[in-house]
Amino acid sequence: MSQVRMYCTDSCPFCAKAERLLERKGITPEKIRIDTDPERFEEMVALAGRDTVPQVFVGERHLGGFDDLVDLDLDGELDLLLKGACGAAPAGRTALGRGRWDGRGRREAR
């Protein structure tokens, strides 16, 4: 099983929802609190390219935020990613479930 990390804050409702979704899958994520450790915020932005929480990673693979986790779950991809059954994402891209890539490593709107 791959290690799951979640950048979060204590007061974020979407962080709590993401944690509950992962726990329903049998995963207890390593929580990295950016509200108590500001240096970790900069780390999260550098790794995820986003400045909102939660940001979830499986190993080195960025899955995205809560909405992205839900999309992956609805598509049946989340279980595969959590089991480490999927191959690596293409360079410069993240696994973001539904939608098409816009050519810059970001997902187009649905």
mmCIF file of the C-alpha atoms, coordinates in Angstrom:
data_MODEL
# 
_entry.id   MODEL 
# 
loop_
_atom_site.group_PDB 
_atom_site.id 
_atom_site.type_symbol 
_atom_site.label_atom_id 
_atom_site.label_alt_id 
_atom_site.label_comp_id 
_atom_site.label_asym_id 
_atom_site.label_entity_id 
_atom_site.label_seq_id 
_atom_site.pdbx_PDB_ins_code 
_atom_site.Cartn_x 
_atom_site.Cartn_y 
_atom_site.Cartn_z 
_atom_site.occupancy 
_atom_site.B_iso_or_equiv 
_atom_site.pdbx_formal_charge 
_atom_site.auth_seq_id 
_atom_site.auth_comp_id 
_atom_site.auth_asym_id 
_atom_site.auth_atom_id 
_atom_site.pdbx_PDB_model_num 
ATOM 1   C CA . MET A 1 1   ? 0.000   0.000  0.000   1.00 0.00 ? 1   MET A CA 1 
ATOM 2   C CA . SER A 1 2   ? 1.363   3.404  -0.975  1.00 0.00 ? 2   SER A CA 1 
ATOM 3   C CA . GLN A 1 3   ? 1.814   6.115  1.621   1.00 0.00 ? 3   GLN A CA 1 
ATOM 4   C CA . VAL A 1 4   ? -0.947  8.731  1.542   1.00 0.00 ? 4   VAL A CA 1 
ATOM 5   C CA . ARG A 1 5   ? -0.159  12.297 2.611   1.00 0.00 ? 5   ARG A CA 1 
ATOM 6   C CA . MET A 1 6   ? -2.685  15.081 3.002   1.00 0.00 ? 6   MET A CA 1 
ATOM 7   C CA . TYR A 1 7   ? -1.774  18.736 3.410   1.00 0.00 ? 7   TYR A CA 1 
ATOM 8   C CA . CYS A 1 8   ? -4.517  20.235 5.558   1.00 0.00 ? 8   CYS A CA 1 
ATOM 9   C CA . THR A 1 9   ? -5.590  22.673 8.255   1.00 0.00 ? 9   THR A CA 1 
ATOM 10  C CA . ASP A 1 10  ? -7.510  21.997 11.440  1.00 0.00 ? 10  ASP A CA 1 
ATOM 11  C CA . SER A 1 11  ? -10.463 24.205 10.483  1.00 0.00 ? 11  SER A CA 1 
ATOM 12  C CA . CYS A 1 12  ? -10.949 23.098 6.848   1.00 0.00 ? 12  CYS A CA 1 
ATOM 13  C CA . PRO A 1 13  ? -14.255 21.240 6.302   1.00 0.00 ? 13  PRO A CA 1 
ATOM 14  C CA . PHE A 1 14  ? -13.057 19.806 2.971   1.00 0.00 ? 14  PHE A CA 1 
ATOM 15  C CA . CYS A 1 15  ? -9.971  18.409 4.713   1.00 0.00 ? 15  CYS A CA 1 
ATOM 16  C CA . ALA A 1 16  ? -12.245 16.596 7.164   1.00 0.00 ? 16  ALA A CA 1 
ATOM 17  C CA . LYS A 1 17  ? -14.345 15.263 4.281   1.00 0.00 ? 17  LYS A CA 1 
ATOM 18  C CA . ALA A 1 18  ? -11.253 14.071 2.415   1.00 0.00 ? 18  ALA A CA 1 
ATOM 19  C CA . GLU A 1 19  ? -9.981  12.342 5.548   1.00 0.00 ? 19  GLU A CA 1 
ATOM 20  C CA . ARG A 1 20  ? -13.342 10.591 6.056   1.00 0.00 ? 20  ARG A CA 1 
ATOM 21  C CA . LEU A 1 21  ? -13.392 9.448  2.412   1.00 0.00 ? 21  LEU A CA 1 
ATOM 22  C CA . LEU A 1 22  ? -9.895  7.996  2.740   1.00 0.00 ? 22  LEU A CA 1 
ATOM 23  C CA . GLU A 1 23  ? -10.742 6.359  6.078   1.00 0.00 ? 23  GLU A CA 1 
ATOM 24  C CA . ARG A 1 24  ? -13.779 4.689  4.462   1.00 0.00 ? 24  ARG A CA 1 
ATOM 25  C CA . LYS A 1 25  ? -11.244 3.199  2.036   1.00 0.00 ? 25  LYS A CA 1 
ATOM 26  C CA . GLY A 1 26  ? -9.198  1.863  4.956   1.00 0.00 ? 26  GLY A CA 1 
ATOM 27  C CA . ILE A 1 27  ? -6.535  4.583  4.673   1.00 0.00 ? 27  ILE A CA 1 
ATOM 28  C CA . THR A 1 28  ? -5.334  6.805  7.491   1.00 0.00 ? 28  THR A CA 1 
ATOM 29  C CA . PRO A 1 29  ? -3.507  9.627  5.737   1.00 0.00 ? 29  PRO A CA 1 
ATOM 30  C CA . GLU A 1 30  ? -0.417  11.267 7.131   1.00 0.00 ? 30  GLU A CA 1 
ATOM 31  C CA . LYS A 1 31  ? -1.728  14.751 7.883   1.00 0.00 ? 31  LYS A CA 1 
ATOM 32  C CA . ILE A 1 32  ? 0.644   17.624 7.215   1.00 0.00 ? 32  ILE A CA 1 
ATOM 33  C CA . ARG A 1 33  ? -0.752  20.669 9.004   1.00 0.00 ? 33  ARG A CA 1 
ATOM 34  C CA . ILE A 1 34  ? 0.103   23.841 7.121   1.00 0.00 ? 34  ILE A CA 1 
ATOM 35  C CA . ASP A 1 35  ? -1.673  26.006 9.717   1.00 0.00 ? 35  ASP A CA 1 
ATOM 36  C CA . THR A 1 36  ? 0.805   25.011 12.425  1.00 0.00 ? 36  THR A CA 1 
ATOM 37  C CA . ASP A 1 37  ? 3.872   24.720 10.186  1.00 0.00 ? 37  ASP A CA 1 
ATOM 38  C CA . PRO A 1 38  ? 3.992   27.562 7.604   1.00 0.00 ? 38  PRO A CA 1 
ATOM 39  C CA . GLU A 1 39  ? 7.086   26.108 5.897   1.00 0.00 ? 39  GLU A CA 1 
ATOM 40  C CA . ARG A 1 40  ? 4.983   23.119 4.907   1.00 0.00 ? 40  ARG A CA 1 
ATOM 41  C CA . PHE A 1 41  ? 2.601   25.497 3.080   1.00 0.00 ? 41  PHE A CA 1 
ATOM 42  C CA . GLU A 1 42  ? 5.419   26.532 0.747   1.00 0.00 ? 42  GLU A CA 1 
ATOM 43  C CA . GLU A 1 43  ? 6.301   22.852 0.287   1.00 0.00 ? 43  GLU A CA 1 
ATOM 44  C CA . MET A 1 44  ? 2.686   22.053 -0.633  1.00 0.00 ? 44  MET A CA 1 
ATOM 45  C CA . VAL A 1 45  ? 2.504   24.866 -3.194  1.00 0.00 ? 45  VAL A CA 1 
ATOM 46  C CA . ALA A 1 46  ? 5.783   23.753 -4.754  1.00 0.00 ? 46  ALA A CA 1 
ATOM 47  C CA . LEU A 1 47  ? 4.634   20.124 -5.000  1.00 0.00 ? 47  LEU A CA 1 
ATOM 48  C CA . ALA A 1 48  ? 0.972   20.614 -5.912  1.00 0.00 ? 48  ALA A CA 1 
ATOM 49  C CA . GLY A 1 49  ? 1.020   23.927 -7.732  1.00 0.00 ? 49  GLY A CA 1 
ATOM 50  C CA . ARG A 1 50  ? -2.006  24.893 -5.665  1.00 0.00 ? 50  ARG A CA 1 
ATOM 51  C CA . ASP A 1 51  ? -2.446  26.991 -2.541  1.00 0.00 ? 51  ASP A CA 1 
ATOM 52  C CA . THR A 1 52  ? -5.673  25.481 -1.229  1.00 0.00 ? 52  THR A CA 1 
ATOM 53  C CA . VAL A 1 53  ? -6.263  22.551 1.103   1.00 0.00 ? 53  VAL A CA 1 
ATOM 54  C CA . PRO A 1 54  ? -6.609  19.682 1.158   1.00 0.00 ? 54  PRO A CA 1 
ATOM 55  C CA . GLN A 1 55  ? -3.953  18.471 -1.254  1.00 0.00 ? 55  GLN A CA 1 
ATOM 56  C CA . VAL A 1 56  ? -3.597  14.687 -1.318  1.00 0.00 ? 56  VAL A CA 1 
ATOM 57  C CA . PHE A 1 57  ? -0.651  12.631 -2.529  1.00 0.00 ? 57  PHE A CA 1 
ATOM 58  C CA . VAL A 1 58  ? -0.207  8.882  -2.937  1.00 0.00 ? 58  VAL A CA 1 
ATOM 59  C CA . GLY A 1 59  ? 3.516   8.356  -2.816  1.00 0.00 ? 59  GLY A CA 1 
ATOM 60  C CA . GLU A 1 60  ? 4.855   11.114 -5.062  1.00 0.00 ? 60  GLU A CA 1 
ATOM 61  C CA . ARG A 1 61  ? 1.684   11.274 -7.159  1.00 0.00 ? 61  ARG A CA 1 
ATOM 62  C CA . HIS A 1 62  ? -0.544  14.306 -6.615  1.00 0.00 ? 62  HIS A CA 1 
ATOM 63  C CA . LEU A 1 63  ? -4.237  13.413 -6.601  1.00 0.00 ? 63  LEU A CA 1 
ATOM 64  C CA . GLY A 1 64  ? -5.576  16.898 -5.933  1.00 0.00 ? 64  GLY A CA 1 
ATOM 65  C CA . GLY A 1 65  ? -8.130  18.237 -3.479  1.00 0.00 ? 65  GLY A CA 1 
ATOM 66  C CA . PHE A 1 66  ? -11.401 16.900 -2.112  1.00 0.00 ? 66  PHE A CA 1 
ATOM 67  C CA . ASP A 1 67  ? -13.370 17.388 -5.344  1.00 0.00 ? 67  ASP A CA 1 
ATOM 68  C CA . ASP A 1 68  ? -10.646 15.552 -7.246  1.00 0.00 ? 68  ASP A CA 1 
ATOM 69  C CA . LEU A 1 69  ? -10.794 12.655 -4.769  1.00 0.00 ? 69  LEU A CA 1 
ATOM 70  C CA . VAL A 1 70  ? -14.561 12.424 -5.224  1.00 0.00 ? 70  VAL A CA 1 
ATOM 71  C CA . ASP A 1 71  ? -14.180 12.437 -9.025  1.00 0.00 ? 71  ASP A CA 1 
ATOM 72  C CA . LEU A 1 72  ? -11.544 9.711  -8.831  1.00 0.00 ? 72  LEU A CA 1 
ATOM 73  C CA . ASP A 1 73  ? -13.781 7.691  -6.524  1.00 0.00 ? 73  ASP A CA 1 
ATOM 74  C CA . LEU A 1 74  ? -16.803 8.051  -8.817  1.00 0.00 ? 74  LEU A CA 1 
ATOM 75  C CA . ASP A 1 75  ? -14.665 6.993  -11.782 1.00 0.00 ? 75  ASP A CA 1 
ATOM 76  C CA . GLY A 1 76  ? -13.444 3.916  -9.877  1.00 0.00 ? 76  GLY A CA 1 
ATOM 77  C CA . GLU A 1 77  ? -9.835  5.115  -10.037 1.00 0.00 ? 77  GLU A CA 1 
ATOM 78  C CA . LEU A 1 78  ? -9.288  6.027  -6.399  1.00 0.00 ? 78  LEU A CA 1 
ATOM 79  C CA . ASP A 1 79  ? -9.180  2.436  -5.144  1.00 0.00 ? 79  ASP A CA 1 
ATOM 80  C CA . LEU A 1 80  ? -6.616  1.544  -7.814  1.00 0.00 ? 80  LEU A CA 1 
ATOM 81  C CA . LEU A 1 81  ? -4.451  4.530  -6.923  1.00 0.00 ? 81  LEU A CA 1 
ATOM 82  C CA . LEU A 1 82  ? -4.635  3.775  -3.218  1.00 0.00 ? 82  LEU A CA 1 
ATOM 83  C CA . LYS A 1 83  ? -3.585  0.189  -3.854  1.00 0.00 ? 83  LYS A CA 1 
ATOM 84  C CA . GLY A 1 84  ? -0.684  1.412  -5.989  1.00 0.00 ? 84  GLY A CA 1 
ATOM 85  C CA . ALA A 1 85  ? -2.081  -0.484 -8.972  1.00 0.00 ? 85  ALA A CA 1 
ATOM 86  C CA . CYS A 1 86  ? -1.895  2.426  -11.432 1.00 0.00 ? 86  CYS A CA 1 
ATOM 87  C CA . GLY A 1 87  ? 1.244   3.408  -13.296 1.00 0.00 ? 87  GLY A CA 1 
ATOM 88  C CA . ALA A 1 88  ? 2.875   6.779  -12.888 1.00 0.00 ? 88  ALA A CA 1 
ATOM 89  C CA . ALA A 1 89  ? 1.140   9.860  -14.243 1.00 0.00 ? 89  ALA A CA 1 
ATOM 90  C CA . PRO A 1 90  ? 2.630   11.384 -17.379 1.00 0.00 ? 90  PRO A CA 1 
ATOM 91  C CA . ALA A 1 91  ? 5.382   13.894 -16.627 1.00 0.00 ? 91  ALA A CA 1 
ATOM 92  C CA . GLY A 1 92  ? 4.025   17.221 -15.454 1.00 0.00 ? 92  GLY A CA 1 
ATOM 93  C CA . ARG A 1 93  ? 0.501   15.914 -14.994 1.00 0.00 ? 93  ARG A CA 1 
ATOM 94  C CA . THR A 1 94  ? -1.512  14.824 -12.000 1.00 0.00 ? 94  THR A CA 1 
ATOM 95  C CA . ALA A 1 95  ? -4.241  12.243 -11.671 1.00 0.00 ? 95  ALA A CA 1 
ATOM 96  C CA . LEU A 1 96  ? -7.363  14.370 -11.563 1.00 0.00 ? 96  LEU A CA 1 
ATOM 97  C CA . GLY A 1 97  ? -10.158 12.051 -12.581 1.00 0.00 ? 97  GLY A CA 1 
ATOM 98  C CA . ARG A 1 98  ? -12.716 13.372 -15.043 1.00 0.00 ? 98  ARG A CA 1 
ATOM 99  C CA . GLY A 1 99  ? -12.003 15.969 -17.682 1.00 0.00 ? 99  GLY A CA 1 
ATOM 100 C CA . ARG A 1 100 ? -9.414  16.462 -20.375 1.00 0.00 ? 100 ARG A CA 1 
ATOM 101 C CA . TRP A 1 101 ? -5.906  17.847 -20.123 1.00 0.00 ? 101 TRP A CA 1 
ATOM 102 C CA . ASP A 1 102 ? -5.437  21.356 -21.472 1.00 0.00 ? 102 ASP A CA 1 
ATOM 103 C CA . GLY A 1 103 ? -1.849  20.679 -22.580 1.00 0.00 ? 103 GLY A CA 1 
ATOM 104 C CA . ARG A 1 104 ? -0.320  22.621 -19.667 1.00 0.00 ? 104 ARG A CA 1 
ATOM 105 C CA . GLY A 1 105 ? -0.727  19.840 -17.111 1.00 0.00 ? 105 GLY A CA 1 
ATOM 106 C CA . ARG A 1 106 ? -4.091  21.151 -15.917 1.00 0.00 ? 106 ARG A CA 1 
ATOM 107 C CA . ARG A 1 107 ? -7.573  19.787 -16.303 1.00 0.00 ? 107 ARG A CA 1 
ATOM 108 C CA . GLU A 1 108 ? -10.147 21.601 -18.421 1.00 0.00 ? 108 GLU A CA 1 
ATOM 109 C CA . ALA A 1 109 ? -13.522 22.385 -16.869 1.00 0.00 ? 109 ALA A CA 1 
ATOM 110 C CA . ARG A 1 110 ? -16.140 19.684 -17.206 1.00 0.00 ? 110 ARG A CA 1 
# 
